Amino acid sequence: MTADDDVTTCPFDFSEALEFDPALAELMARGSPVRIALPYGAAPAWLVTGFEQVRRVTVDPRFSRAAIVGTDFPRMTPGPIVSPESINVADPPRSSRLRRLAAQAFTQEHAERMRGRITRIADRLLDGMAAQGPPADLVRHLSDQLPELTVLDLLGIPRADWPPTRHRLRLLLGTGAGGGADAAAAKTALRAYFHELVRERRRVPGDDLISALAAAADGSDVLDDDELAVMALTLTLSGVDTATCQISDIAYLLLTRPELADDVRAGRRRLPDVLHELLRVIPFRKGVGIPRVALEDVVMDGVLIRAGEYVHVSYLAANRDPARYPRPHVLDPDRTALPHMTFGWGGHRCVAVPLALTELEVAVGGLLDRFPGLRLAVEPREVRWDTGTIRRFPVALPVTW
């Protein structure tokens, strides 16, 4: 990490297990906001790290996500992952409208109805792992497959289309400088595919999320075909990206803290409570995500952020803010429950949180129930971690039982 004219260059390439990025920790210690430069993009950005400061940015209409569209904004990947029409780069009132309609397909009630489908997929994958016998790679058997298969199944994507869809999704997440063209081609192909799928679901609705989103209405207001296609792509990408990492990361932490896994199995701790503390403490990605642009001059904690400047928030840092969480770097299942920012905050909090939590409960609960003697088949220091994407997760997780 180097500084030039008070701008700190941040590769955010730390990949050592689930240890917290020391570069991000140093930036947190300076207080926020601070000025940073990322691997890609034409301009630096302000980085906000404190929980309360991040909360303020995410709910303040003077900071716009929509204003980044069409700009070479500071980012972690060669090309922008997010589509310009996505809800993730919309501001109110458009984002409020899209969230209001999309939320109808992601209520807790809907998530519970989907639990059976998710459980059937998870059971089939765990059956395969049990049939192979130990040692087995938990990433290959469960975490790499369950999120992708779940979201493809719930969206109603025909099975013949699963392999090319999975391949294109992975191309979008790479950080290598040479992957920009492949990522752009993959995004174009996926958008065209989802447009066709939306048209098909309009003609013949099914028992799937695209059909449910197509049926969502607020009076006469409904999602049009373009909005539906982009929404389906966003859900596919975010569902695969986050859940794949989290299943592997949560499993790793439970395998290295067997007493906590035993408490969950024995019913001494509730799995949902443990999951939220794990989600708070896990650095599930590298660096930062989508920035905002200041629409006017804003003073934050004595620092002037000028109109037109980019602002990144770090949910990872906010989740470790000592002003909110005593001993923030300690995994404490007895911690007083406080909402965390792993799924975002404010108007851009993930709309599919009920579904994501259901998937994690099914995956982790099934793993603990089916394999009571589950343990790492290698030393923790021998586990290999991803270094080529914006994500933080083990490339392989050899287990035995």
N, C-alpha and C positions, 0 to 999 in steps of 0.2 A: 504494500500500500504506500503510495507516494503522494505528496502534496505539491501543487503548483498554483500560486496565487490563491491560496485558501480553498482550492478545489482538490478533493482527495480522490485519486483514481482507485476504483473499487472493482476488481475482477469478480469478486464474490464466487471464487472457485473452490472454496474449502469443502472437502468431502470426507473428512475423517470420522467414520461411524456417525453417531448422532450427537457428537460434540458440537457445542455452539460455535459459530464462526467467530474467531478472535477479532477479525477485522470489523465485523458488525458490533461486537462487544466494545471495541475501542471507540467506535462512533457513538454508541449509546452513552459511554462515559463522558463524552464531551457535552452532552445535552443536545437537544434538538431545537431548531433545525440546523443541519450542517450541509455543506455544499459537496456534491460528489459527481464523478464522471463514471459512466458505465461502459462496458465493452463496445456497445453499438449506439448510434445516435449522434446527432450533430451538435448537441448542446449539453451542458451539465444540468444537474437538478438539485433541488433541496431535498434532503432526506429527513423525515420526521420519525422519531423512534418511541417517544413516550406514549403510554396508553392514552392518557387524556388528550394529548396533542393529536395523536392519530385519530381518535374519536372526533375531535373538532374538525379536522380536515375532511373526514368522510361525510360529515353532515352539513358542511358549510357550502352554500350554493356559489360562493365566490371561487371555489375550486372546481373546475370542469373536467370531466373525462372526455366529453364529446369534442372538446377543443384540440385534442391530440390527433384527431382523424386527419389524414393527409399530411402529417408532419413527420419528420425524421426524429421521433421522440427518443429519449434515452431509454435503453432496454438491455436485456440480457441475451437476446437471440438475434441472429443476423437479420431476419425479417420479422415483422409484427405477427404474433400468433393470432391475435384477436381480429375478427372481421369488423370492418367499419360500421356495419349495420347491427352489430351485436349489442345486446342489452348491457354488456360489460363496458361499453364506451358510449352509453346514452346518459343524458341528464334529464331531470324532471322538466316538463311533465311527461315526456316520452318514456323515460325509464319507469316512472311510476305506473303508467298505463300497461307497459309490457309485463312488469312484475305482478300487477293486479290480475292480469289474465293468466300468466304462467302459473301463479300460485295455486290456481284452481286444480291443477294436475299434481300438485305436490303437498297436499295437506297430510297431516299425520294419519288420517283415516285411509287415504290412498296408499301411503307408505305401508301401513299394516296389511292392506289387501295385497300388496306386492310382495310381502314377506314370504309367502308360500313359494312364489316363483323363484325368488332369490335363494331360498333354502334348498329347493330342488337342485339348482345349479351347483350350489356349494357342496351338497351331499354327494353329487356325482363326482365332483373334483376330489373330495376327500376319500371317496371310495377308491378312486384310482390311485391315490397316494398310499392308502392302506394295502391295496392289492399288490403294489410294487414292493412294499416292505422297506424297512430302513436299511441304509440311510437314504433319505429322499431330499430333494430340493424343494422347500416350501414355496419359494418364489415361482418356480416353474409349475408346480402342481396347483397352487392356490392364488397367490397375489397377482401374478401376471395374467391370469385367466379370468378370475371371478369378476372384477370390475368391467372388463371389456365384454365378456359374455353377458353380464347382467344388463349393461346399458344397451347393447345391441338387441338383446331379447326384448327388453321393455320398450324400445323404440319400434319394435316390429320389423327390424331389418332381416330380410331373407337370409337363411344360413349360407347360401351359396355366395353371398356378398360379404360375409364376415372376414375372410382372409384379406382381400384388398382394402377393406375399410380399416382393419387393424394396422396394416402396413402404412397407410397414409397418415393415420393418427400419429404414429411414432415418428414419422418424418417431420412433423410440425414441432416436436419438442426438442430437437437437437440444437446445440449451441455452437457447433463448429462453423467457422467462417465460410467453408465451402458448401454448406447445406442450404443456403438461401434459395437457390433455384429449385431444388427438389421440394423444399417446404412450400414454396409458392405454387408449384404445380400440384402438390398434394391438396392444398387448400382449395384451389380452383376445381379439382376433380370432386372433392367432397361436397362442395356447395352445389355443384351441378347434380350430383347424385341425390342429395337431400331435396332439392327442388322437385325432381322427378318423383321421389317417394311421397312428398307432400301431396302432389297432384293425384297420385294413386290413392292415398288415404282419403282425399276429398271424395273420390268416386266410390271407394269401397272402404268404409271405416272398419276398424278392427279393435281388438282388446289391447291397445298399445298406447304409449305416451303421445305419439304424434297425433293419433286420433283424438285422444283426450284434450290435447292442446288445441286441435282444430275445432273442438266442440265448445271450448271455453268462450264465454261471452259475458259482457257487462252491458246489459241492455242490448242495443244493436251493435255494439263495438266488439269486433272479433279480430284475431290475428290474420293478416293476409299471408299469401303464399311465401313471399320473400321473408317476412318476419318469422314464419314457422320454420322455414328451411334453415335460417341462421340460428334460431333457437335450438333446433335439433343438433346442429353442428356444435354449438357452444356446450350443450348438455353432454354430448358424446365426449368432447375433448376434456371438459372439466371433470366429468364422472370417472373417466379412465385415468386421468393424470393424478388426481388427488387420492382416490381410493386405492389405486395400485401401490402408491408409496406408503400410505398409512397402514394398510394391512401388513406389509412387510416390516415397517418400522415398529408398529405395535407388537408384532410377534417377536421381533428382536429384543425389545425391552422386556417383555414378559419372560422370554427364555433366559435373559441375563439377570432377572429378578424372580427366580422360581417361587419364592415365598409369596409374592403378590399373585402369581398365577394360581398357586394352591389356595389362597384366600378366596379367589373368585370361584374356583371349582367347588369349594366347600360351602359356598354361600355366605361366607363371613363378610364379603364385600359385594356390592351390586356392580355388575359389569358396566352399566351405563355411567355410573359415577367414576369408576376407574378409567373408562375410555376418555372422559372429558379431561381428566388430569393428564393423561397420556397425550391427548391431542394438543393441550396447552403447551407442553414442554417439548414436543417433537419439532425439530426444524425440518419440516417436510419439503422445503424447497430451498434453492439458493437465492440469496439476494432479495430482490423486490419484484413486483409484478407490473401492473399497468399504472402509469403516472396520471397526474392531473395537471391542469394549467391554471395558474392564477388569472382570473378575469379582471382583477383590479389589484392595486397595491394592498397588501395585507401585512400587518405587524403581528408576529407570533413570538411570544416570549422575548420581546425586545429586538427581534430580527425582522428586517424589512424584506418581505418577499414581493418582488415587483410584478406588475401585470405582465403576462406573457411568459413568465418563468415556469419551468416544470417543477412539480412537487411529487416525490415518491413517499409513500408511507411504508413502514416495515411492520407487518403483523407479527412477524417472528420476534422482533424486539419488543413490541407492545405486550406480547404474552410473557415476557421476562422482566417487565418493569417492576423494580423493587418497591415503588410507591404504591403499587396495587397488589402485588403478590409477595408477601414476606418470604425470604429465602427463595427467590424466583427460579434459580437454576436447579433446585431440588425437586425430584419427583416425589410428591407427598400425597398419597391417596386419601389422607385425612384432612386435606386442605379444605377450608370453608369454600363452598361452591360459589364461584363468581364467573360470569360469562367471559369467554375468551374470544380471540379474534381469528382463530384458525380458519373459519369459514367467511372471513370478512366482517364488515360492519356497515351499518347505515344502509343507504340505498343500493349498495352493491354487495350486500351480504348474499351468499349463495342461496338461491331460491329453492334448491333441492336438498336442503339440510335434512329434513325428515327422512328422505330416501337414503342419503349418504350414511346417516347414523344407523338406520335399519340394516344396511349392507354390512357395516362394520360389526354390529352386534351379531349378525348371523355368521360372518366369517370367523371372528375371534371366538365367539361362544361355541361354534361347531368344532373348531380346532381344539379348544380346551376340553370339551366333552368327549370327543372321539379319541384323543390321544393323551390320556392322563399321565403317562410317563414321558411326555415330549421334552426333549432337551437338544441343545446344539450338538452336532456331531463333530464340530471343530472348536478350537479356542476362539473366543470373541475377536481377538486380534487378527485371526485368519480370515474373517468374513470380508469379502470384496464388496466395495461400494461403487455406485455409479459416479463417473466423472465426466460424462459426455452430454448431459442434459441439465436443465434448470432444476431437476428434482434431486431429492436426497433419499436414497433407498439402497438396500443391499442388492447387488446384481444376482447373488445366489445366497440361499440360507440353508445350508445342509443341516438336517435334523435327524434324530433317531428317537426311538421309543421302546 
